[in-house]
Amino acid sequence: MNTPTATAPATITTPASPAAPAITALAPEELRSWLDGQNGESGQQDLVVIDVRSAAEFESMHIPGSYNVPLPLLSEHTDEVASRLGSRVVLACQSGVRAEQARQRLAASGISTAHVLTGGVPGYAAAGGDVVRGKSRWDLERQVRMVAGSLVIAGLAGGRFVSPKVRTIAGVIGTGLTFSAATNTCAMGKALSAMPWNKAAQEPTRESAIHTLPTTTARNSQAANTADVTASEGAGVA
């Protein structure tokens, strides 16, 4: 008579949980607290806010202390920009679209901790953050909506009153917008940015924009100076 052999229970392997994705969105309120602590805490000295909008948009409204490096310029010199940045980088634009494109480019160059400001500069202002205001202009994203909408209306109206072939304009614009959303790019926005009304008196260049970014060494020196001043003031009070 054969005695049944006990079978060891099967080992259940639990698949490892995927690593949580890095949080890249930054609320305006959080940025306000970071900027408020920048002058008082040496640990905040490595914070750099980069505005990737056009120079004209930057002149209209920007966050005090931010650096204007338009997205096309950043895209052309991504590695050089990344080499000058520390661990606390905040990217801002009008709504977050261009800032996210800049974040992806910087991530490919080794800056994986950059944050995208939620709601862009207007969202920061709406949340009570301090901003510097200048000449009022339409931002590029608003101009794109206006031009695209006008062309669609013109195509539909032309197709009704001129020739059905004119309706092709509406189809072309719709295809372009779909491609823009799929690729997260905007050829129309790039074209509009070259228009005279979207140019500032002083357009950023590699030298004027990228070379003015504070290097890690400069930030460490500034932090050390701040610490020395704080220590001196404390000794004087004592």
DAPE-V930425 format. One record per backbone hydrogen bond with DSSP energy under -1.0 kcal/mol. NH is the residue of the N-H (numbers start at 1). CO is the residue of the C=O. E is the energy in kcal/mol with one decimal. If there is no record, write none. Layout:
NH;CO;E / NH;CO;E
//
This chain:
26;116;-2.6 / 31;27;-1.9 / 32;28;-2.2 / 33;29;-1.8 / 34;30;-2.0 / 35;31;-2.8 / 36;32;-2.6 / 37;33;-1.6 / 41;37;-1.9 / 44;41;-1.7 / 45;42;-1.4 / 47;44;-1.8 / 48;88;-2.2 / 50;90;-3.0 / 51;67;-3.2 / 52;92;-2.6 / 58;54;-2.3 / 59;55;-2.3 / 60;56;-1.6 / 61;57;-1.8 / 62;132;-1.8 / 66;63;-2.2 / 67;49;-2.8 / 69;51;-2.0 / 71;52;-2.3 / 74;70;-2.6 / 75;71;-2.9 / 76;72;-1.5 / 77;73;-1.6 / 81;77;-2.3 / 82;78;-2.9 / 83;79;-1.8 / 84;81;-1.4 / 85;82;-1.2 / 90;48;-2.6 / 91;115;-3.4 / 92;50;-2.7 / 100;96;-1.8 / 101;97;-1.7 / 102;98;-2.3 / 103;99;-2.3 / 104;100;-2.2 / 105;101;-1.8 / 106;102;-2.5 / 107;103;-2.5 / 108;104;-1.5 / 110;107;-1.4 / 111;106;-2.6 / 112;110;-1.1 / 115;89;-3.0 / 116;24;-3.6 / 117;91;-2.7 / 118;26;-2.8 / 120;117;-1.7 / 121;93;-2.7 / 123;119;-1.9 / 124;120;-1.8 / 125;121;-2.4 / 126;122;-2.5 / 127;123;-1.4 / 128;125;-1.6 / 129;124;-2.4 / 132;62;-3.3 / 134;60;-2.7 / 143;139;-1.9 / 144;140;-2.6 / 145;141;-1.8 / 146;142;-2.2 / 147;143;-2.8 / 148;144;-2.8 / 149;145;-2.5 / 150;146;-2.4 / 151;147;-2.3 / 152;148;-2.0 / 153;149;-2.3 / 154;150;-2.6 / 155;151;-2.3 / 156;152;-2.4 / 157;153;-2.8 / 158;154;-2.7 / 159;155;-2.1 / 160;156;-1.2 / 161;157;-2.5 / 162;158;-2.5 / 163;158;-2.1 / 166;163;-1.9 / 167;164;-1.3 / 168;165;-1.9 / 169;166;-1.9 / 171;167;-1.5 / 172;168;-2.6 / 173;169;-2.5 / 174;170;-2.4 / 175;171;-2.4 / 176;172;-2.5 / 177;173;-2.5 / 178;174;-2.1 / 179;175;-2.5 / 180;176;-2.3 / 181;177;-2.2 / 182;178;-2.3 / 183;179;-2.3 / 184;180;-1.0 / 185;180;-1.4 / 190;186;-1.9 / 191;187;-2.1 / 192;188;-2.7 / 193;189;-1.9 / 194;191;-1.1 / 195;192;-1.8 / 198;195;-1.8 / 199;196;-1.7 / 209;205;-2.6 / 211;206;-1.5 / 213;210;-1.4 / 219;215;-2.2 / 220;216;-2.3 / 221;217;-2.3 / 222;218;-2.3 / 223;219;-2.6 / 224;220;-2.3 / 225;221;-2.3 / 226;222;-2.4 / 227;223;-2.3 / 228;224;-2.3 / 229;225;-2.4 / 230;226;-2.5 / 231;227;-2.4 / 232;228;-2.5 / 233;229;-2.5 / 234;230;-2.2 / 235;231;-2.3 / 236;232;-2.2 / 237;233;-2.0 / 238;234;-2.1
//
